[in-house]
Amino acid sequence: MGLRDLKWLTPEVERIQAAHRERVAALYRGEPLEDVIAIAGPLFGTNHGLAGTNQIDMLKDPDAWLDEVLSDMAARIEVAADPITFQPLAIEIDPLGTHFIDALFGAEVGFHEGQVWSFPLRCDLSELSMPDLANSELLRATLRLVRAAVSASQGRILIAAPVLSCPINIGINLFGERLLEGLIEQPEETRRALRIITDVIIALTRIFIAEIPDEIRRTSVASSRYAPPGYGLIDGCATQLVSREHYREFFAPLDAEILAVYPEHRGMIHLCGAHSQHILLWREMEGLSSIQLNDRAAEDLELYVKARRPDQIIYITPTPTMTVDRIMEITKGERVILQCQLTERIPLK
């Protein structure tokens, strides 16, 4: 069996991984911790760091791809034994990256210079139709990979589901600026298209929930956005392009509806731009348990801290200006998860 027997996954590594998972669960339960949580795991595979672009195509040769990922995981197993920074052992299943759903709708998707690209559909917003998921070869191939990963993991390695994104991101991928223009010029047609996109995201969410056991199933980018079992994820990248009013009217109800599908009926939103106009709406979103900030979004940390609900957790990737020290000054370490590697613990007073 070799790699598939998981003999390289030692009891000591599993103990440390379980201890990290319990600390995150305790934070979500609102329990006090002795020091700050840091999560920063690698993406395993030959070209780790470029998710979805390993040398072996994960969909065309799922067994070879899994062996490649497990081989890299075994070779770097010492990272999982880090007692300070949580580096989750996770198989990141991300065919076509952020354009997985675009391809299901029939968009042209391909690789260019190590990145996945997609091209907008040519149809009008009013012409968007529900894809035939039952007969999609892309989805069939993805499910073959998922089932192989579930078997290979033996319930001991996490499996991150494909990127399911969010209605605004997928809408812009499929229609470009026409989606934004449609908010004003074709509101009913836009609402209809967003409804179809949301239905696809929900259908896929339910499919992966059914295929991957709760204890090992996580959302995409589990390596740094790890949350306890049953919590969901929506991407909020493109929300920076719309006003508070348009987000409230067109997108917020759909985002909340998606989070409600997950077993805990709650989850995270990923933010990477200037989204502060929506902070109060996210405070009101009952199912939003955590807010994840990186790049430009991290610069608005103080705004998010001041506006968040007492039960909301902030995940944040430090930047050259939003340093760990500044993050700690702003948050006092309360209900915050650092997305970076620490060499020593940061105690909470």
Order of alpha helices (4+ residues) and beta strands (2+ residues): alpha-beta-alpha-beta-alpha-beta-beta-alpha-beta-alpha-alpha-alpha-beta-alpha-beta-alpha-beta-alpha-beta-alpha-beta-alpha-beta
